Amino acid sequence: MDCLGLLVRHFFGRFFDNEIVSQNGDMRTNVVQAFGLVATPGIMVPFYMLPQRARFDHPFAYNWVLLGDYYFFVMFSMVVMGFVMVFEWDALFPDRKDYLILTPLPLGGGSIFAGKTLALVLFLGLFAVDANLFCTLLAPLVTGGEGTPAPVVWRLIAIHAASVVGAGTFVALSIASVQGVLINLLTGRGFRRVSPWVQMALMGGLIVVLFLTPLACAGVRPLVESHSPLLRWFPPFWFLGLYLDMLPGQPAGPVFHELAGLARQGLAVSAAVFALTYLAGYHRHARRVMQTVEGTEGGPGCLRTAFERTVNRWLLPHPLERATFHFIGNTILRNAKQRLFLATYGGIAVALALPAVLQIGTRPGAPILSFHAVGLLSVPLTLSFFAVSGVRAAFNFPAELRANWIFQICESEDSMPHMRAARKWIVLMGMAPLFALLAPFEVYFRGWRLGFIHLSFALALSLVLLNLLLIWFRKIPFTCSYFPGKTSMAVMFFLYLAGFTAYSWSMADLEARLLDNPAQLLLFYACVAAALYGLARLERRELGVDGSLIYEDEPEPIVRSLELG
């Protein structure tokens, strides 16, 4: 095998060998599971499509059932390719290990660049085929209907493939271009600081788009009928227009013909920006990696130093609290697995909160987006629920399990400082920024009095939820092994659904009733204080029974013993 083929094979394997895909697990198993998960919607959704045959001999008057199906396939391709690019964010360019190993070999820089580029194309092509193959073969059969000539069916298959692959390619090129622009505009240190936040924002945005798919499908018809400009602002609608515009006879009309033009322009622009930024960023990144010495980036900035000094002095009196608190923050900032997990939770929270406060205008002359202050009643509850439960769930995933020996040999008899540090981190770094961000909106739309009452109501419930979730938490975050199959996913989904419904929507209705009765509102705060006191006593009692820290999460035994000896 020639050098280029070996380089392509090497870089292709490196895409699967990263901390997100293969950490703490068998890489081959994880890859097979990922391919199966990606292919499943393309297999199942066509069988649930209603047989709405498109009449290509005349305009089919916007067959809205088919349009919703087309939108799903386009959106799914875009989201899958977006997820792939976000997960491989740190692997788009060769890392320091690659350069240290490959540079001494008789290989030119052009060969390394060609190998990395070809491996990236093959990797993305593999997921594009996996996500779209089955729906490309099955969905056009429903569109054509019974009795459609074979040449028309094959043409529909080609149109479907071109549309969904074009949509996925647009997203992949756009995300790669974002990274290329950052590498070319920022210094090495600036890029390393900004890059994790951009990665998390992209992940959250993709989750929002995915969860708002039913709302987008329902909004296609009113948006088209009202000629809303929102159609030109949202790229999935562009490629939906491209799909419809390529159908035989162009039966979808001028609206989608215009969107098809935007899709072609967007694809061309993203390809051009990618070609320029990736090539320039590649060489710039290579120089930085070879010239930078690991561990010489300097310490934290002035703001972070001042923040840590203040927190250590006023909030973390115990040395173990300080150690655990800063360990949590540094781990989340440096570990992509934890960052993306939290970004996923954040995206779900935003997707559930947006429909409550934003409404799409569907009438001619109406605002494109209108804000509804009434929906603010449930937004803090929704966001705080996922903020608290998301961080608590992220604590279960180990960052580097083989390194937890340092915690075990330094463990003291008192585990409470570690528990207090975890609780304080969630309050200070999770809940406090969230409510500080919501406060201006509450004050502006509801006034000082109602805004303060609403935020204090949500904050009180957040503290109850936090203490409830941490009662039986006996771990230093990110240091304990985790068995995902120990708890049934169906049971966890039901508990999350029931908890979210009771916490967000039911409590929002309760608050609406209490706002008109100050006496009952004060009684509610008294009940919250009593609940917090009771939870604190329960936690101390549980610690008295067994307060030792857990570093190995044992699976459920196959055979249970009575332990009589």
C-alpha positions in Angstrom: 0.0 0.0 0.0 1.4 3.5 -0.9 2.1 6.2 1.6 -1.1 8.1 0.8 -3.2 5.1 1.4 -1.5 4.4 4.7 -2.0 8.0 5.8 -5.7 7.9 4.8 -6.2 4.7 6.8 -4.3 6.2 9.8 -6.4 9.4 9.9 -9.6 7.6 9.2 -9.0 5.4 12.2 -8.2 8.4 14.3 -11.7 9.8 13.7 -13.0 6.8 15.7 -10.3 6.9 18.3 -11.2 9.9 20.4 -12.3 10.5 24.0 -16.0 10.8 23.0 -16.3 7.7 20.9 -14.0 5.2 22.5 -13.4 6.4 26.0 -13.9 3.7 28.7 -15.4 1.3 26.2 -14.8 -0.9 23.2 -14.3 1.3 20.1 -15.7 -1.3 17.7 -18.9 -1.7 19.8 -19.4 2.0 20.1 -19.0 2.5 16.3 -21.4 -0.2 15.4 -24.0 1.2 17.9 -23.5 4.7 16.4 -24.1 3.4 12.8 -27.2 1.5 13.9 -28.6 4.5 15.7 -28.0 6.8 12.7 -29.5 4.3 10.2 -32.7 3.5 12.2 -34.8 6.6 11.4 -34.1 6.2 7.7 -35.4 2.7 7.8 -38.4 3.2 10.0 -39.8 6.6 9.0 -40.7 5.7 5.3 -42.9 2.9 6.6 -45.0 5.5 8.6 -45.4 7.8 5.6 -48.9 8.2 4.4 -49.3 7.2 0.8 -49.8 10.7 -0.6 -49.0 10.3 -4.3 -47.6 13.5 -5.9 -49.2 14.3 -9.3 -46.3 15.5 -11.4 -48.4 16.3 -14.5 -49.7 19.5 -12.8 -48.9 21.4 -9.6 -49.8 19.3 -6.7 -51.0 22.3 -4.7 -48.4 21.9 -2.0 -49.1 18.4 -0.8 -48.5 19.3 2.9 -48.3 15.7 4.2 -45.4 15.0 1.8 -43.8 18.3 2.6 -43.6 17.4 6.2 -41.9 14.1 5.3 -39.5 15.7 3.0 -38.6 18.3 5.6 -37.8 15.5 8.1 -35.4 13.7 5.8 -33.6 16.9 4.9 -33.4 18.0 8.5 -32.3 14.6 9.7 -29.4 14.5 7.2 -28.3 18.0 8.3 -28.5 17.2 12.0 -26.6 13.9 11.6 -23.8 15.5 9.7 -23.7 18.3 12.2 -23.4 15.9 15.1 -20.6 14.1 13.3 -18.7 17.4 12.8 -19.3 18.5 16.4 -18.1 15.2 17.9 -15.0 15.3 15.6 -14.4 19.0 16.3 -11.0 18.4 17.7 -10.0 15.9 15.0 -10.6 18.0 12.0 -7.0 19.0 12.0 -4.0 16.7 12.9 -3.1 17.0 16.5 0.3 17.3 18.2 0.7 13.5 18.4 0.2 13.2 14.6 2.9 15.8 13.8 5.4 14.4 16.3 5.0 10.9 14.8 4.7 11.8 11.1 7.0 14.7 10.7 10.3 12.7 11.2 9.1 10.3 8.5 10.0 11.0 4.8 6.6 12.6 4.2 5.9 16.0 2.8 3.4 18.4 4.2 1.3 18.0 1.1 1.0 14.3 1.6 -0.2 14.7 5.2 -2.7 17.3 4.1 -4.0 15.1 1.3 -4.3 12.1 3.6 -6.2 14.1 6.3 -8.5 15.6 3.7 -9.3 12.3 2.0 -9.9 10.6 5.3 -12.3 13.4 6.3 -14.2 13.1 3.1 -14.4 9.3 3.4 -15.5 9.6 7.1 -18.3 12.1 6.3 -19.4 10.1 3.3 -19.7 7.0 5.4 -22.1 8.7 7.8 -24.0 10.4 4.9 -24.6 7.0 3.3 -25.5 5.4 6.6 -28.1 8.1 7.5 -29.7 8.4 4.0 -29.4 5.1 2.1 -32.5 3.4 3.2 -34.8 6.5 3.2 -33.4 7.3 -0.3 -34.6 3.9 -1.6 -37.9 3.7 0.3 -39.3 7.2 0.5 -39.6 7.9 -3.3 -41.7 4.7 -3.6 -44.3 6.3 -1.4 -44.0 9.6 -3.3 -44.5 8.0 -6.7 -47.2 5.7 -5.6 -48.4 2.6 -7.2 -48.2 2.5 -11.0 -45.4 5.1 -11.3 -43.1 4.2 -14.2 -39.7 2.9 -13.3 -37.8 5.9 -14.9 -39.8 8.3 -12.7 -39.0 6.3 -9.6 -35.3 6.2 -10.4 -35.5 10.0 -10.9 -37.2 10.5 -7.6 -34.5 8.4 -5.9 -31.8 10.6 -7.5 -33.6 13.8 -6.4 -34.0 12.5 -2.9 -30.3 11.5 -2.7 -29.1 14.9 -4.1 -31.3 16.9 -1.7 -30.4 15.1 1.5 -26.7 14.7 0.7 -26.5 18.3 -0.3 -28.2 19.4 3.0 -25.7 17.3 5.0 -22.8 18.6 3.0 -23.8 22.2 3.6 -23.8 21.7 7.4 -20.5 19.8 7.4 -18.8 22.4 5.3 -20.3 25.2 7.3 -19.1 23.8 10.7 -15.6 23.1 9.3 -15.6 26.7 8.0 -16.4 28.0 11.4 -13.4 26.2 12.9 -11.3 27.4 10.0 -12.3 31.0 10.5 -11.6 30.8 14.2 -8.1 29.3 13.6 -7.2 32.1 11.2 -8.6 35.0 13.2 -7.5 34.0 16.8 -4.2 33.3 18.4 -3.4 29.8 19.5 -4.4 30.5 23.1 -7.5 32.4 22.1 -8.6 29.6 19.9 -8.2 27.0 22.7 -10.3 29.2 25.0 -13.1 30.0 22.5 -13.2 26.6 20.7 -14.9 24.6 23.5 -17.7 27.2 23.8 -18.3 27.2 20.1 -18.5 23.4 20.1 -21.0 23.5 22.9 -23.1 26.2 21.1 -23.2 24.2 17.9 -24.2 21.0 19.8 -27.0 22.9 21.6 -28.2 24.5 18.4 -28.4 21.1 16.6 -30.4 19.7 19.5 -32.8 22.6 19.4 -33.3 22.1 15.6 -33.9 18.4 16.1 -36.5 18.8 18.9 -38.3 21.5 17.1 -38.9 19.4 14.0 -42.6 18.8 14.7 -43.1 22.5 15.2 -41.3 23.3 11.9 -43.2 20.6 10.0 -46.5 22.1 11.2 -45.3 25.6 10.3 -44.3 25.0 6.7 -47.8 25.5 5.3 -48.7 28.8 7.1 -45.2 30.2 6.4 -45.5 29.4 2.7 -49.1 30.7 2.5 -48.1 34.0 4.2 -44.8 34.3 2.2 -42.9 34.6 5.5 -39.3 35.8 5.3 -38.5 33.2 7.9 -38.3 30.7 5.0 -35.2 32.4 3.7 -33.6 32.6 7.1 -33.7 28.9 8.0 -31.4 26.6 5.9 -33.5 23.4 6.2 -36.2 25.2 4.3 -33.7 26.0 1.6 -33.0 22.3 0.9 -36.7 21.5 1.3 -37.2 23.9 -1.6 -34.4 22.3 -3.5 -36.0 18.9 -3.1 -39.4 20.1 -4.3 -38.0 22.2 -7.1 -36.2 19.2 -8.7 -39.3 17.1 -8.9 -40.5 16.4 -12.4 -42.3 19.4 -13.8 -41.4 21.6 -10.8 -44.9 21.2 -9.3 -44.1 23.1 -6.1 -44.3 26.6 -7.6 -42.2 29.8 -7.3 -41.8 30.0 -3.5 -39.8 26.8 -3.4 -38.0 27.7 -6.6 -36.6 30.7 -4.8 -35.6 28.6 -1.8 -33.9 26.2 -4.1 -31.7 29.0 -5.4 -30.7 29.9 -1.9 -29.8 26.3 -1.3 -27.5 26.2 -4.3 -25.9 29.5 -3.3 -25.5 28.4 0.3 -23.8 25.2 -0.8 -21.4 27.1 -3.1 -20.5 29.7 -0.5 -19.9 27.1 2.2 -17.7 25.1 -0.1 -15.7 28.2 -1.1 -15.3 29.3 2.5 -14.2 25.8 3.6 -11.7 25.6 0.8 -10.1 28.9 1.8 -10.2 28.6 5.6 -9.4 24.9 5.8 -6.3 25.2 3.6 -5.0 28.4 5.4 -6.0 27.1 8.8 -4.3 23.8 8.2 -0.9 25.4 7.7 -1.4 27.9 10.5 -2.5 25.1 12.8 0.5 23.0 11.8 3.0 25.8 12.7 1.3 26.4 16.0 1.4 22.8 17.0 5.0 22.4 16.2 6.2 25.6 17.7 4.1 25.4 20.9 5.6 23.7 23.9 3.0 21.8 26.1 2.4 23.3 29.5 3.7 26.8 28.6 0.4 28.6 28.0 0.5 30.5 31.3 -1.9 30.4 34.2 -5.5 31.6 34.4 -6.4 35.2 33.6 -6.9 38.0 36.0 -10.7 37.6 36.2 -10.5 33.9 36.9 -7.8 34.4 39.5 -9.9 37.0 41.3 -13.0 34.8 41.1 -11.2 31.8 42.5 -9.7 33.9 45.3 -13.1 35.3 46.3 -14.7 31.9 46.1 -12.0 30.3 48.2 -12.2 32.9 50.9 -16.0 33.3 51.3 -17.6 30.1 50.0 -15.1 27.3 50.4 -13.6 27.3 53.9 -12.5 23.7 53.9 -9.5 22.6 51.8 -11.3 19.5 50.5 -14.2 21.7 49.3 -11.8 23.9 47.4 -10.1 21.0 45.8 -13.3 19.3 44.7 -15.0 22.6 43.6 -12.1 23.5 41.3 -11.6 19.9 40.1 -15.2 20.0 38.8 -14.8 23.2 36.9 -11.5 22.3 35.3 -12.8 18.8 34.3 -15.8 20.2 32.5 -13.7 22.8 30.7 -11.2 20.3 29.5 -13.2 17.2 28.8 -15.3 17.2 25.6 -17.5 14.4 26.7 -18.9 16.3 29.7 -19.1 19.5 27.7 -21.2 18.0 25.0 -23.4 16.1 27.5 -24.2 19.4 29.2 -24.8 21.1 25.8 -27.3 18.4 24.9 -29.2 19.0 28.1 -29.1 22.8 27.5 -30.4 22.3 23.9 -33.3 20.2 25.1 -34.2 22.8 27.7 -34.1 25.7 25.2 -36.1 23.6 22.7 -38.8 23.1 25.3 -38.8 26.7 26.5 -38.8 28.5 23.2 -42.4 27.6 22.1 -43.7 29.1 25.3 -42.3 32.6 24.7 -41.8 32.8 20.9 -44.5 32.5 18.3 -44.0 32.4 14.5 -46.1 34.9 12.6 -48.2 33.2 10.0 -50.4 36.1 8.8 -49.4 38.6 6.1 -48.0 41.7 7.7 -47.7 40.1 11.1 -44.3 40.0 12.9 -42.1 37.1 11.9 -41.4 36.3 15.6 -43.5 37.6 18.5 -42.6 37.4 22.2 -45.2 36.3 24.7 -44.4 37.4 28.2 -47.1 35.0 29.6 -44.9 32.1 28.7 -42.1 33.3 31.0 -44.0 31.6 33.8 -42.7 28.2 32.9 -39.3 29.1 31.3 -37.2 29.4 34.5 -38.7 26.2 35.8 -37.9 24.4 32.6 -34.4 25.7 32.3 -33.6 25.1 35.9 -34.9 21.6 35.9 -32.5 20.6 33.1 -29.6 22.7 34.5 -29.7 20.9 37.8 -30.5 17.4 36.6 -28.1 17.7 33.7 -25.1 18.7 35.9 -26.1 16.0 38.4 -26.2 13.4 35.6 -22.8 14.6 34.2 -21.2 14.0 37.5 -21.7 10.2 37.0 -19.5 10.0 33.9 -15.8 9.5 34.7 -13.3 11.8 33.1 -10.2 9.6 33.4 -11.1 6.5 35.5 -7.5 5.2 35.8 -6.5 8.4 37.6 -8.9 8.2 40.5 -6.3 6.5 42.6 -5.1 9.9 43.7 -8.5 10.6 45.3 -8.6 7.2 47.0 -5.2 7.5 48.7 -6.0 11.1 49.8 -9.5 10.3 51.0 -10.4 11.4 54.5 -13.0 10.0 56.9 -15.3 12.9 56.3 -17.0 12.9 52.9 -19.3 15.9 53.6 -16.8 18.5 52.2 -17.0 16.7 48.8 -20.8 16.7 48.8 -20.9 20.4 49.8 -18.5 21.3 47.1 -20.6 19.5 44.4 -23.8 21.3 45.7 -22.1 24.7 45.8 -20.7 24.2 42.3 -24.1 23.5 40.9 -25.6 26.6 42.7 -22.7 29.0 41.8 -21.8 27.8 38.3 -25.2 26.5 37.1 -28.1 28.1 38.8 -26.7 31.6 39.6 -25.8 32.4 35.9 -29.1 31.0 34.7 -31.2 33.2 37.0 -28.9 36.2 36.4 -29.5 35.8 32.7 -33.3 35.5 33.2 -33.6 38.4 35.6 -33.5 41.3 33.0 -36.2 39.6 30.9 -38.4 39.1 34.0 -38.0 42.7 35.2 -38.6 44.2 31.7 -41.7 42.2 30.9 -43.2 41.6 34.4 -41.9 44.4 36.5 -39.8 44.4 39.6 -42.3 42.9 42.0 -43.6 40.0 39.8 -40.2 39.4 38.4 -38.7 39.0 41.9 -41.5 36.7 43.1 -41.3 34.6 39.9 -37.5 34.1 40.1 -37.5 33.5 43.9 -40.3 30.9 43.3 -38.2 29.1 40.7 -35.1 29.4 42.7 -36.7 27.8 45.8 -37.9 24.9 43.8 -34.5 24.5 42.2 -32.9 24.2 45.6 -35.4 21.5 46.6 -34.7 19.6 43.4 -30.9 20.0 43.9 -31.0 18.6 47.5 -33.3 15.8 46.5 -31.0 14.7 43.7 -27.9 14.8 45.9 -29.2 12.9 49.0 -27.7 9.6 47.9 -24.8 11.0 45.9 -21.6 9.5 47.4 -19.0 10.3 44.8 -16.5 12.8 43.9 -17.8 14.0 40.5 -16.1 12.4 37.4 -14.1 9.8 39.5 -16.4 6.8 39.7 -17.0 4.1 37.1 -20.4 4.1 35.5 -22.6 1.3 34.2 -25.3 2.7 31.8 -27.3 -0.5 31.8 -27.7 -0.6 35.6 -30.9 1.4 35.4 -33.6 0.7 32.8 -33.8 3.4 30.1 -37.6 3.1 30.0 -37.8 3.7 33.8 -35.5 6.7 33.6 -37.5 8.2 30.7 -40.7 7.8 32.7 -39.2 9.3 35.8 -37.7 12.3 33.8 -41.0 12.8 32.0 -43.0 12.7 35.3 -40.5 14.8 37.1 -40.4 17.5 34.4 -44.2 17.6 34.1 -44.7 18.0 37.8 -41.8 20.4 38.3 -42.2 22.7 35.3 -45.8 22.8 34.2 -47.6 21.9 37.4 -45.5 24.3 39.5 -46.1 27.0 36.9 -49.9 26.5 37.3 -49.5 26.6 41.1 -47.5 29.8 40.9 -50.2 31.4 38.8 -52.7 30.7 41.5 -50.5 31.8 44.3 -49.7 35.2 42.8 -53.2 36.4 43.7 -52.9 35.2 47.3 -49.9 36.5 49.3 -50.8 34.4 52.3 -50.6 31.2 50.4 -47.4 32.3 48.7 -45.8 32.8 52.1 -47.1 29.4 53.1 -45.4 27.9 50.0 -42.0 29.4 51.0 -42.5 28.0 54.5 -43.1 24.6 53.0 -40.0 24.9 50.8 -37.9 25.8 53.9 -39.4 22.8 55.7 -38.6 20.5 52.8 -35.0 21.8 52.6 -34.6 21.1 56.4 -36.1 17.7 56.1 -33.9 16.8 53.1 -30.8 18.0 55.0 -31.7 15.8 58.0 -32.3 12.8 55.7 -28.9 13.3 54.1 -27.1 13.5 57.4 -28.9 10.3 58.5 -27.9 8.5 55.3 -24.3 9.6 55.8 -24.4 8.3 59.3 -25.3 4.9 57.9 -22.7 4.8 55.2 -20.7 7.9 54.4 -17.9 6.3 52.4 -17.2 7.5 48.9 -17.8 5.3 45.9 -15.2 4.8 43.2 -16.5 1.6 41.6 -20.1 1.5 40.5 -20.9 -2.2 40.8 -23.5 -3.7 38.4 -26.5 -5.5 39.7 -25.4 -9.1 40.6 -26.6 -12.0 38.5 -27.2 -14.1 41.6 -28.1 -12.4 44.8 -26.7 -13.9 48.0 -28.3 -13.6 51.4 -25.0 -12.5 53.0 -25.8 -14.4 56.2 -22.1 -14.9 57.0 
